[in-house]
């Protein structure tokens, strides 16, 4: 790979992702004396190709920037200055920049092509690294950073994905590490306004407090990020791992990092103060340079100081390899030069053979205006982790963070950047309108694909729909063990199962919908969290999504609190426990269990019946996995048991910090039972931050919550499989950050949990939608039912369809509504 776009890198899209290319450029095209050979990745503002330099007969990594940037004169000037500055940094651990210029209407950077992977991939495979390897990686990156800082460059996005491992050194030789992405610094983007209000530069797990607060930064911000990376390399987890990006941001600004030895007690205690200093909130309290931090870390780990200045020996030689830096081309106004030649016929597209729409992330809100000139790629900012739910710790303190420094502060909301709306969903927002650049993002790529559709896929928006308040009878039950995430109810309604951070709570209910007893069984290991829960149709077993597994409980034992209820722990091989399983579903015949794994972007399949009858370790119990976009969350089985619908927050990893266009995937359950990786039937765009999904009782309609569009979407189940571009039949604006969704009243009514993850006053509620009016394009929002803070999930008893159970994480309660008192539309 080259400069670098390994799959899963923070500023990359996987090779072949829709929208991850520039129109007209492909293998065989020529640009400024370079022949494009293969697209190796795409970032938010650029596509990277392996290319052949015809003049010097060598391979290079050629980064092509979005065409719209050529028209931005401020960007053009800073681009050439910073490209020259980056090329002038002579350090063996910085990717050499050979040339930068403009040709065929695009700006380009030619860099050294590095064969090998990146530290992110290494870490994902190993969990954590041996101390000696960590010391070598951190030392090499520190020399690159200190060299750049001496030239006045600040990287601003140091992370494992930008640390490249050169495989050309050969086996048995030490890693040679390059730090990538100095050729187009984040300062260039910031100065040109392409990041905009509501975004900051960096990746949340490694971003420094001063970057979040919009303050001026220097090399000590990079040291903070390097320390976060070192912490993760040593422990397998960044210092501030949280459920939601907002919680990470809050922790970076206000909470001390945990001691490394609290997670790795086998490491020397001397490591703790070294990292504590590097992770100090105030830049002045950190080490003077990255090199001094790296040397202190080596000493604490028991290693000698690092010897800098030499690349690994190649070809029998020793000493540093001379750098080749050609003179940077002057950047002239566009308009001259020949355009790209057509891509070679028959070039592989890299797209899966499924019915897909244009699903990639659109432009960030503030970048829309900058791209009005016609650029086709979204802006490069930081990748955001978007779990489906938020932990109680987050809800207790930080839902919205506003950190300002003069006029250059950053507003970071739980699901979208922009001006904070002033009103609750009971009235229209008094901030900017849904179509303004700072609160809503139009999707150019999706619009092109659905031009012929009757209903347009909604863009990202903070605006909530106005609706009247509905009065519905009901009760609430406080959860003694806290939580209130996933929920399931026994067939008669006598027992309610609810997950909290580490337990499955069992509530014994009476006819008045109050709990007479509550039990709790631990179903998650330390550092993990219990999320979704589902019951088999016969009520004998409860399946809980936790960590990297499905935790199966004997429901009868749990209901009576008569001993250990653990029946099976179905862990996904090769996936770290901290993956955070999100949703769980069971096939109608109770044989197959499905679980979404948010952080590894997979759906896993188990033969649950075999595990319960023959043992969980028997061959064939774990069937396999399929990758389904970024942060798969909700899932639902069709009534006939033939199809599984899964929603993911995004189709592919993008560079946008904030919401990106979600996707609904249709999977064949017969295929999942035998060969999960080939079970994908079709995909369709599903608004921003797709999170929840349910199916109508007759199986004809699939309903999805788009958390960052504040919308409920309805899809024709048949068209999702055969004509996904025209499957969207309804789009209903609802309240703030809708999460859970359920169809009630025999399919006539839909209830949506407006989780209000941004913490707006009075915006926690349940939206009621008329399922008949929605596809007709008529006003379908009936109104809002008051709820506790952060309603998340729904359940009903098979023999009591008049009661609706709602889990509520913010107030740790179960709300039970009498649907017979629900007003009609």
C-alpha positions in Angstrom: 0.0 0.0 0.0 1.0 3.6 -0.4 0.8 6.9 1.4 -1.4 5.3 2.8 -4.7 3.8 2.4 -4.8 0.4 4.1 -8.3 -0.8 4.5 -9.8 0.6 7.7 -7.4 3.5 7.9 -8.9 6.6 9.5 -8.9 8.8 6.4 -9.6 6.0 3.9 -12.4 4.3 2.1 -11.9 0.7 1.2 -10.7 0.2 -2.3 -13.6 0.1 -4.8 -16.0 1.9 -2.5 -18.7 3.7 -4.3 -17.9 7.4 -4.6 -14.3 6.7 -3.8 -13.0 7.8 -7.2 -12.7 10.8 -9.5 -14.8 10.7 -12.6 -12.8 9.9 -15.7 -9.7 8.7 -13.9 -8.8 5.1 -13.6 -6.2 2.4 -14.4 -4.6 3.4 -17.7 -5.1 7.2 -17.3 -2.1 9.5 -17.6 -1.5 12.5 -15.3 1.6 14.6 -15.4 3.8 11.8 -16.6 2.3 9.1 -14.3 0.3 6.2 -15.6 -2.3 5.1 -13.1 -2.1 1.4 -12.4 -4.5 0.6 -9.5 -6.6 2.5 -7.1 -5.4 1.6 -3.6 -7.7 3.7 -1.6 -9.7 6.9 -1.2 -10.0 9.5 1.4 -12.5 12.2 1.9 -10.8 14.7 -0.4 -8.5 12.5 -2.4 -8.1 9.2 -4.3 -4.8 7.4 -4.2 -3.4 5.3 -7.0 -0.4 3.1 -7.4 1.1 4.7 -10.5 4.1 4.3 -12.8 6.5 7.2 -13.2 7.4 7.0 -16.9 10.3 9.5 -16.5 12.2 7.6 -13.8 10.7 4.1 -14.3 9.5 3.7 -10.7 6.3 3.1 -8.9 4.8 5.9 -6.8 1.8 6.6 -4.8 -0.2 9.3 -6.6 -2.8 11.2 -4.6 -5.4 13.1 -6.7 -7.4 15.8 -4.9 -11.0 16.6 -5.6 -11.4 18.8 -8.7 -13.3 21.5 -6.7 -10.2 22.3 -4.7 -8.5 23.7 -7.8 -10.9 26.7 -7.8 -10.1 27.5 -4.2 -7.2 30.0 -4.5 -6.4 30.1 -0.8 -6.2 26.3 -0.7 -4.0 26.2 -3.9 -1.5 28.6 -2.3 -1.3 26.8 1.0 -1.2 23.5 -0.8 2.0 24.3 -2.7 3.6 25.9 0.3 2.9 22.9 2.6 3.8 20.4 -0.1 7.2 22.0 -0.5 7.6 22.2 3.3 6.8 18.5 3.6 9.2 17.6 0.8 11.9 19.5 2.6 11.6 17.5 5.8 14.4 15.0 5.6 13.7 12.2 7.9 13.8 8.5 7.1 10.4 7.9 8.7 8.4 10.4 6.7 6.9 9.4 3.4 9.0 11.3 0.8 7.1 13.7 -1.4 8.5 13.6 -5.0 6.3 16.1 -6.7 3.2 18.2 -6.3 1.3 20.1 -8.9 -1.7 20.4 -11.1 -2.6 18.5 -14.3 -5.9 17.5 -16.0 -7.9 19.8 -13.8 -6.8 18.2 -10.5 -4.1 18.8 -7.9 -1.8 15.9 -7.3 1.0 14.7 -5.0 3.5 12.0 -5.9 5.0 10.1 -3.0 7.0 7.1 -2.3 5.0 3.9 -2.7 5.3 1.8 0.5 4.6 -2.0 0.3 3.2 -3.3 3.5 0.5 -2.8 6.0 -0.1 -0.3 8.8 0.0 -0.4 12.6 -3.8 -0.2 12.9 -4.1 -3.6 11.0 -1.3 -5.0 13.1 -3.0 -4.0 16.3 -6.4 -5.2 15.2 -5.0 -8.7 14.6 -2.9 -8.9 17.7 -4.9 -7.0 20.3 -1.8 -5.4 21.8 1.8 -5.6 20.9 5.0 -6.7 22.7 6.7 -3.8 24.6 9.8 -4.1 22.4 7.8 -3.6 19.2 5.8 -0.8 20.7 9.1 1.0 21.7 10.5 0.6 18.1 7.3 2.0 16.5 6.9 4.9 18.8 10.6 5.8 18.6 10.5 5.9 14.8 7.3 7.9 14.6 8.7 10.4 17.2 11.7 11.1 15.0 9.4 11.9 12.1 7.3 14.2 14.2 10.3 16.1 15.7 11.7 16.6 12.2 8.4 18.0 11.0 8.0 20.2 14.0 11.4 21.6 13.5 10.1 22.8 10.0 7.0 24.3 11.5 4.6 21.4 10.4 2.1 19.9 12.8 0.5 16.6 11.7 -2.7 16.8 13.8 -3.8 13.3 13.0 -1.3 10.9 14.4 -2.8 7.5 14.8 -1.9 3.8 14.2 -3.6 3.9 10.7 -1.1 6.6 9.6 1.9 4.5 10.7 3.0 2.4 7.8 5.1 -0.7 7.9 7.5 -1.1 5.0 7.6 -4.8 4.0 10.6 -4.3 1.7 13.0 -4.7 4.5 12.5 -8.4 4.4 11.5 -11.0 7.0 13.5 -11.2 10.2 14.4 -7.5 10.0 13.1 -4.8 12.3 10.0 -2.9 11.2 10.7 0.3 9.3 7.9 2.7 10.1 6.8 5.6 8.0 4.4 8.3 9.2 2.1 9.2 6.4 -0.1 12.2 5.5 2.3 15.1 5.8 1.9 16.0 2.1 -1.5 17.6 2.7 -1.5 18.9 6.3 -4.6 19.6 8.3 -3.6 23.2 8.6 -4.2 23.6 4.8 -7.8 22.3 5.2 -8.4 24.4 8.2 -7.2 27.6 6.6 -9.3 27.1 3.5 -12.4 26.6 5.5 -13.0 23.0 4.3 -13.5 21.6 7.7 -16.0 24.2 8.8 -17.9 24.9 11.9 -18.9 21.8 13.8 -15.8 19.9 12.9 -12.3 19.7 14.4 -9.2 18.2 12.9 -8.1 14.8 14.3 -9.5 11.5 15.2 -11.4 11.3 18.5 -9.4 8.5 20.1 -6.2 10.4 19.6 -7.2 14.1 19.4 -5.6 16.6 21.9 -7.7 18.8 24.2 -6.4 21.9 22.5 -7.6 20.7 19.1 -11.0 20.0 20.4 -11.2 23.4 22.0 -10.1 25.1 18.7 -7.0 26.6 20.3 -3.7 27.1 18.5 -1.7 23.9 18.3 2.0 23.0 18.0 4.0 19.8 18.1 2.8 18.9 21.6 -0.6 18.1 20.1 1.1 15.5 18.0 2.8 14.2 21.1 -0.5 13.8 22.9 -1.8 11.8 19.9 1.3 9.7 19.9 0.9 8.9 23.6 -2.7 7.8 22.9 -1.4 5.5 20.2 1.3 4.2 22.5 -1.3 3.5 25.2 -3.3 1.5 22.7 -0.4 -0.4 21.3 0.5 -1.5 24.9 -3.0 -2.3 26.1 -5.1 -3.0 23.1 -7.4 0.0 23.9 -7.0 3.8 23.5 -6.9 5.6 26.9 -10.5 6.9 26.6 -12.5 4.1 25.1 -16.2 5.0 25.4 -19.5 4.0 23.8 -20.0 7.2 22.0 -17.7 9.7 20.3 -19.0 12.5 22.4 -18.0 10.7 25.6 -14.5 10.2 24.2 -14.3 14.0 23.4 -15.4 14.9 26.9 -12.8 12.5 28.4 -10.0 13.9 26.3 -10.8 17.4 27.6 -11.6 16.7 31.2 -10.7 13.3 32.5 -7.3 11.8 33.5 -6.2 8.8 31.5 -6.2 5.5 33.3 -2.8 4.0 34.3 -1.4 1.6 31.7 -0.7 -0.9 34.4 -4.4 -1.0 35.4 -4.9 -2.8 32.0 -1.5 -4.4 31.8 -0.3 -5.1 35.3 2.6 -7.1 33.8 4.2 -3.9 32.5 6.7 -1.9 34.7 5.1 0.7 36.9 7.5 3.3 35.6 5.5 3.4 32.3 2.6 5.1 34.1 4.2 8.5 34.9 5.7 8.7 31.4 2.4 8.4 29.7 0.7 10.5 32.3 2.9 13.4 31.4 2.5 12.9 27.6 -1.2 12.8 28.1 -1.4 16.0 30.2 -4.3 18.2 29.4 -2.1 21.3 29.3 0.5 21.3 26.5 3.1 22.9 28.8 2.9 19.9 31.1 4.0 17.4 28.4 7.4 16.3 27.4 9.4 19.0 25.5 9.6 16.9 22.3 8.2 13.6 21.0 11.7 12.1 21.0 12.1 12.8 24.7 8.7 11.1 25.4 9.8 8.1 23.3 13.1 7.8 25.0 11.4 8.0 28.4 9.0 5.3 27.4 11.9 3.1 26.2 13.7 3.6 29.5 10.6 2.8 31.5 10.1 -0.4 29.5 13.8 -1.3 30.1 15.2 -0.6 26.6 18.2 1.5 25.5 17.7 4.9 23.8 16.8 4.7 20.2 19.5 5.2 17.6 18.1 7.4 14.8 19.1 8.2 11.3 19.2 4.9 9.4 16.8 3.1 7.2 16.9 -0.7 7.4 19.7 -2.1 5.3 18.6 -3.1 1.8 20.6 -5.0 -0.8 23.4 -5.7 1.5 24.1 -2.1 2.1 23.9 -0.1 5.3 23.2 3.4 6.4 20.5 5.8 5.2 19.0 5.5 1.7 19.3 8.8 -0.2 16.0 10.6 -0.6 14.9 11.6 -4.1 12.9 14.8 -4.1 12.2 16.4 -7.5 11.4 20.0 -7.8 7.8 20.7 -7.0 5.8 22.0 -10.0 4.4 25.4 -9.9 0.6 25.3 -9.6 -1.0 27.2 -12.4 -4.7 28.0 -12.8 -6.7 25.2 -14.3 -7.9 25.1 -17.8 -4.9 24.0 -19.7 -3.5 20.5 -20.4 -5.1 17.4 -21.7 -7.7 15.5 -19.8 -7.3 11.9 -18.6 -7.5 9.1 -21.0 -10.3 6.6 -20.5 -9.7 3.8 -18.0 -8.5 0.6 -19.5 -11.3 -1.6 -20.8 -12.2 -4.4 -18.5 -10.5 -2.9 -15.4 -11.9 -4.4 -12.3 -14.3 -2.2 -10.5 -14.0 -3.7 -7.1 -17.7 -3.4 -6.4 -19.6 -6.4 -5.0 -22.0 -8.1 -7.4 -25.1 -6.9 -5.5 -27.8 -4.3 -6.2 -26.2 -1.2 -4.6 -27.0 2.4 -4.8 -24.5 5.3 -4.4 -24.1 5.0 -0.6 -21.0 6.7 0.4 -20.8 9.6 2.8 -21.8 12.9 1.5 -20.2 16.3 2.2 -19.9 17.5 5.7 -22.4 20.3 6.5 -19.9 23.1 6.6 -18.0 21.9 3.5 -21.1 21.9 1.3 -20.7 25.6 0.6 -17.0 25.1 -0.2 -17.9 22.4 -2.6 -20.6 24.3 -4.4 -18.3 24.7 -7.4 -18.9 21.1 -8.3 -16.4 19.0 -6.4 -17.5 15.4 -6.2 -15.7 14.2 -3.1 -16.5 14.9 0.6 -14.1 16.8 2.9 -11.3 15.1 4.7 -11.8 15.4 8.4 -11.6 12.7 11.0 -13.4 9.4 11.2 -16.0 9.2 13.9 -17.0 6.1 15.7 -20.8 6.0 15.8 -22.1 3.3 18.2 -25.8 2.8 18.2 -26.3 3.6 21.8 -24.8 5.8 24.5 -23.7 4.6 27.9 -25.2 5.9 31.2 -21.9 7.6 32.0 -22.2 9.7 28.9 -25.8 10.5 29.5 -25.1 11.6 33.1 -22.9 14.5 32.0 -22.0 15.2 28.4 -24.5 15.0 25.6 -23.5 18.2 23.8 -20.1 19.8 24.1 -19.5 23.4 23.1 -15.9 24.3 23.4 -15.1 27.7 22.1 -11.9 29.7 21.7 -12.8 33.2 20.4 -14.4 32.8 17.1 -12.7 29.6 16.2 -14.3 27.1 18.6 -15.8 23.8 17.6 -19.4 22.7 18.2 -19.6 18.9 18.4 -23.0 17.3 18.7 -23.8 13.7 19.4 -24.9 13.1 15.9 -24.2 16.1 13.7 -22.2 19.3 13.7 -23.8 22.7 13.4 -25.6 25.4 15.3 -27.4 24.0 18.3 -31.2 23.9 17.8 -33.1 25.9 20.4 -36.4 24.1 20.6 -37.7 20.6 21.5 -39.5 18.4 19.0 -42.8 19.8 20.3 -42.1 22.7 18.0 -40.0 23.4 15.0 -36.3 24.3 15.6 -35.6 28.0 16.0 -32.0 27.6 14.9 -31.0 27.3 11.2 -33.4 25.6 8.9 -33.0 22.0 7.9 -31.7 22.9 4.5 -29.0 25.3 5.7 -25.4 24.3 5.3 -24.7 24.1 9.0 -27.6 21.8 10.0 -28.4 19.7 7.0 -26.3 17.9 4.4 -27.7 17.1 1.0 -26.5 13.9 -0.6 -25.3 14.5 -4.1 -24.3 10.9 -4.7 -27.5 9.4 -3.3 -29.6 11.9 -5.2 -28.2 10.8 -8.5 -29.0 7.2 -7.7 -32.6 7.8 -6.6 -33.5 10.5 -9.1 -36.3 8.3 -10.4 -37.5 7.2 -7.0 -40.8 8.5 -5.6 -39.3 9.3 -2.3 -35.9 11.0 -1.8 -33.4 9.7 0.8 -33.2 12.4 3.5 -29.9 14.1 4.2 -28.4 14.8 7.6 -30.3 17.2 9.8 -30.7 18.4 13.4 -34.2 19.7 12.9 -37.1 17.8 14.5 -40.7 17.7 13.3 -43.4 19.6 15.1 -46.1 17.4 16.7 -48.8 17.5 19.3 -48.4 15.9 22.7 -50.3 12.7 23.1 -51.7 11.5 26.4 -51.4 7.7 26.9 -51.9 5.7 30.1 -49.1 3.7 31.5 -46.7 2.9 34.3 -42.9 3.0 34.9 -40.7 0.5 36.7 -37.3 1.5 38.0 -34.4 -0.9 37.1 -32.5 -1.7 40.3 -29.4 -2.7 38.3 -29.5 0.4 36.2 -29.2 0.5 32.4 -32.2 -0.1 30.3 -30.8 -0.8 26.8 -32.1 -3.9 25.2 -35.5 -5.3 26.3 -37.6 -8.5 25.7 -40.8 -9.7 27.3 -42.0 -13.3 27.9 -45.1 -14.5 26.0 -47.5 -13.8 28.8 -45.8 -10.6 30.0 -45.0 -12.0 33.4 -41.3 -11.6 32.9 -39.3 -8.7 31.5 -35.7 -9.0 30.5 -33.5 -5.8 30.2 -29.8 -5.3 29.7 -27.6 -2.9 31.6 -23.8 -2.4 31.3 -22.9 -5.9 32.5 -26.1 -7.7 33.6 -29.3 -9.1 32.3 -32.0 -8.0 34.7 -35.2 -10.1 35.1 -38.3 -8.4 36.4 -41.2 -10.5 37.7 -44.3 -8.5 36.8 -47.9 -8.6 38.2 -51.1 -7.8 36.3 -50.8 -4.1 37.2 -47.5 -3.8 35.4 -45.4 -3.3 38.5 -42.4 -5.5 39.4 -42.7 -7.7 42.4 -39.1 -9.0 42.2 -35.9 -8.1 40.2 -32.9 -10.4 39.6 -29.7 -9.7 37.8 -27.3 -12.1 36.1 -23.8 -11.0 34.9 -23.5 -11.6 31.2 -20.6 -9.3 30.2 -17.0 -9.4 31.2 -15.2 -6.3 32.6 -14.8 -3.7 29.9 -17.6 -5.0 27.8 -21.3 -4.1 27.7 -24.6 -6.0 27.3 -26.7 -4.5 24.6 -29.5 -6.2 22.6 -31.6 -9.1 24.0 -34.0 -11.5 22.3 -36.0 -14.4 23.4 -36.6 -17.7 21.6 -40.3 -18.0 20.4 -40.9 -20.6 23.0 -39.5 -18.4 25.8 -37.0 -20.9 27.0 -33.8 -19.0 26.2 -32.7 -15.4 26.2 -29.8 -14.3 23.9 -27.8 -11.2 24.8 -25.3 -9.3 22.6 -22.3 -8.7 24.8 -18.6 -8.1 23.9 -17.8 -10.3 21.0 -20.5 -12.9 21.6 -24.0 -14.0 22.1 -24.5 -14.9 25.8 -27.3 -17.4 26.0 -29.3 -17.7 29.3 -31.8 -20.4 30.4 -34.8 -18.1 30.7 -36.7 -20.4 33.0 -33.8 -20.6 35.5 -33.3 -16.8 35.2 -37.0 -16.2 35.9 -36.9 -18.2 39.1 -33.5 -17.0 40.2 -32.8 -20.6 41.0 -29.1 -20.8 40.1 -26.7 -20.1 37.3 -28.7 -19.4 34.2 -25.8 -19.5 31.8 -26.5 -21.9 28.9 -23.8 -21.0 26.3 -21.3 -18.3 25.4 -21.0 -18.1 21.7 -17.9 -16.0 21.0 -16.8 -14.9 17.5 -13.3 -16.3 16.8 -10.6 -13.8 16.0 -12.7 -10.8 17.2 -11.6 -9.0 20.4 -14.0 -9.0 23.3 -14.1 -5.2 23.3 -15.8 -5.3 19.9 -19.1 -4.4 21.5 -21.8 -6.7 20.1 -24.8 -4.5 19.4 -28.0 -6.2 18.2 -29.1 -9.8 18.4 -31.8 -11.8 16.6 -33.1 -15.4 16.5 -34.6 -17.2 13.5 -38.3 -18.1 13.9 -37.3 -21.8 14.2 -35.1 -20.9 17.2 -32.1 -22.5 15.6 -29.9 -19.6 14.3 -28.5 -16.7 16.3 -27.4 -13.5 14.6 -25.3 -10.7 16.2 -24.0 -7.4 14.9 -20.5 -6.4 15.9 -20.2 -2.7 15.8 -16.5 -2.1 16.0 -15.4 -4.9 13.7 -18.2 -4.0 11.2 -19.5 -7.6 10.9 -22.5 -9.8 11.4 -21.8 -13.2 13.0 -23.9 -16.3 12.7 -24.2 -19.2 15.1 -26.1 -22.5 15.1 -27.5 -21.8 18.6 -29.6 -24.9 18.7 -26.6 -27.1 18.2 -24.7 -25.2 20.9 -27.5 -25.9 23.4 -27.9 -29.6 22.5 -24.3 -30.7 21.6 -22.1 -28.1 23.3 -20.9 -24.7 22.4 -17.5 -25.8 21.3 -18.7 -28.3 18.7 -17.6 -27.8 15.1 -20.3 -25.9 13.1 -21.6 -23.9 16.1 -19.9 -20.8 14.7 -20.9 -20.5 11.1 -19.1 -17.4 10.0 -19.3 -13.6 9.5 -20.1 -11.1 6.8 -18.8 -7.5 6.7 -21.7 -5.0 6.5 -20.5 -1.4 6.3 -19.4 0.6 9.3 -21.0 0.1 12.7 -23.8 -2.4 11.9 -26.4 -2.0 14.6 -30.1 -3.0 14.3 -31.3 -6.2 12.7 -34.6 -7.8 12.1 -35.8 -11.2 10.7 -38.7 -11.3 8.2 -41.8 -13.1 9.4 -41.3 -15.9 7.0 -37.7 -16.5 8.2 -36.1 -16.0 4.8 -34.6 -12.6 5.1 -32.5 -10.7 7.6 -32.4 -6.9 7.4 -29.4 -5.2 9.0 -28.7 -1.4 9.2 -25.3 0.1 9.4 -24.3 3.7 10.2 -22.4 4.0 6.9 -21.7 2.0 3.8 -17.9 2.5 4.0 -15.3 4.1 6.2 -15.1 7.8 5.3 -13.1 10.8 6.4 -16.1 12.8 7.6 -16.3 13.5 11.3 -20.0 13.3 11.9 -22.9 11.5 10.3 -22.6 9.8 7.0 -25.1 8.0 4.8 -26.4 4.8 6.4 -27.2 1.6 4.6 -29.8 -1.2 4.9 -28.6 -4.6 3.8 -30.8 -7.5 2.8 -29.4 -11.0 3.6 -30.6 -14.4 2.6 -31.0 -16.4 5.8 -30.6 -19.8 4.0 -27.2 -18.5 2.8 -26.3 -17.2 6.2 -26.9 -20.7 7.6 -24.2 -22.2 5.3 -22.0 -19.4 3.8 -22.5 -16.0 5.5 -19.9 -14.2 3.4 -22.1 -14.7 0.3 -25.5 -14.0 1.8 -25.7 -10.3 0.7 -28.6 -9.8 -1.7 -28.9 -6.1 -2.0 -28.3 -2.8 -0.2 -29.9 0.6 -0.3 -29.2 4.1 1.2 -31.0 4.6 4.5 -30.4 8.2 5.5 -27.8 9.5 7.9 -26.8 7.2 10.7 -29.2 4.3 10.2 -29.6 2.6 13.6 -32.9 0.7 14.2 -35.0 -1.6 11.9 -38.2 -3.6 12.2 -40.5 -5.4 9.8 -44.3 -5.1 9.4 -46.3 -8.2 10.6 -47.1 -9.1 7.0 -43.4 -8.7 5.9 -44.1 -6.2 3.2 -42.5 -3.1 4.7 -39.2 -2.6 6.4 -39.0 0.5 8.7 -35.6 2.1 9.6 -34.6 4.9 11.9 -32.1 7.3 10.5 -30.6 8.7 13.7 -28.8 11.7 12.1 -31.6 12.5 9.7 -34.2 12.6 12.5 -36.3 10.5 10.2 -38.3 7.2 9.9 -37.9 5.5 6.6 -40.2 2.9 5.0 -39.0 0.5 2.4 -40.8 -2.0 0.2 -39.4 -5.4 1.2 -39.9 -6.8 -2.2 -38.1 -3.9 -4.0 -35.3 -3.9 -1.5 -34.4 -7.3 -2.9 -35.1 -6.6 -6.6 -34.9 -2.9 -7.2 -33.2 -1.2 -4.2 -32.8 2.1 -5.9 -36.6 2.5 -5.9 -37.4 0.7 -2.6 -37.9 3.7 -0.4 -41.6 4.4 -0.1 -41.8 6.7 2.9 -39.8 9.3 4.8 -41.3 10.7 7.9 -39.6 13.5 10.0 -39.7 12.6 13.7 -37.9 13.8 16.8 -34.3 14.0 18.0 -31.9 11.1 17.1 -34.5 8.3 16.6 -33.1 4.9 17.7 -35.6 2.1 18.4 -38.6 1.4 16.3 -41.6 -1.0 16.5 -44.8 -1.7 14.6 -47.9 -2.1 16.7 -51.7 -2.2 16.4 -51.6 -4.9 13.8 -49.3 -2.9 11.5 -51.3 0.3 11.6 -49.0 2.3 13.9 -45.3 2.8 14.3 -43.7 4.0 17.5 -40.2 5.5 17.4 -37.9 6.1 20.3 -36.5 9.6 20.0 -33.4 9.1 22.1 -32.3 12.7 22.1 -28.6 12.0 22.2 -27.9 15.7 21.9 -29.7 16.4 25.2 -32.0 19.1 24.0 -34.5 20.1 26.8 -37.9 18.4 26.5 -36.9 16.3 23.4 -36.9 12.8 25.0 -40.1 11.2 23.7 -41.8 8.6 21.6 -42.9 9.5 18.1 -46.2 7.9 16.9 -46.6 7.5 13.1 -49.5 6.4 11.0 -48.2 3.5 8.9 -50.9 4.0 6.3 -50.4 7.7 5.7 -46.6 7.5 5.5 -46.3 5.7 2.1 -49.0 8.0 0.7 -46.9 11.0 1.2 -49.4 12.5 3.6 -48.5 14.0 7.1 -48.0 10.8 9.1 -46.7 12.0 12.4 -49.5 11.6 14.9 -47.7 13.2 17.8 -45.3 12.6 20.7 -45.7 10.6 23.9 -43.6 11.8 26.8 -40.9 9.4 28.0 -37.9 9.3 30.4 -34.5 10.4 29.3 -33.1 8.4 26.4 -35.7 5.8 25.4 -34.0 3.1 23.3 -35.8 -0.1 22.6 -39.2 -1.7 22.5 -40.8 -5.0 23.2 -44.3 -6.6 23.3 -45.6 -9.8 24.9 -46.9 -12.3 22.3 -50.2 -12.8 24.2 -50.6 -9.1 25.2 -50.4 -6.8 22.2 -52.1 -4.0 24.0 -49.0 -3.2 26.1 -45.8 -1.7 24.9 -42.6 -1.9 26.9 -39.9 0.8 26.4 -36.4 0.6 27.8 -34.9 3.9 29.0 -31.2 4.2 29.6 -31.2 7.8 30.8 -33.5 7.2 33.8 -32.8 3.4 34.1 -36.5 2.4 33.8 -39.0 0.4 31.9 -42.0 2.4 30.6 -45.1 0.4 30.0 -47.8 2.0 27.8 -51.4 1.0 27.4 -51.9 1.1 23.6 -55.7 1.0 24.0 -55.5 4.6 25.1 -53.4 5.7 22.2 -55.2 8.4 20.2 -55.8 7.6 16.5 -54.7 9.9 13.7 
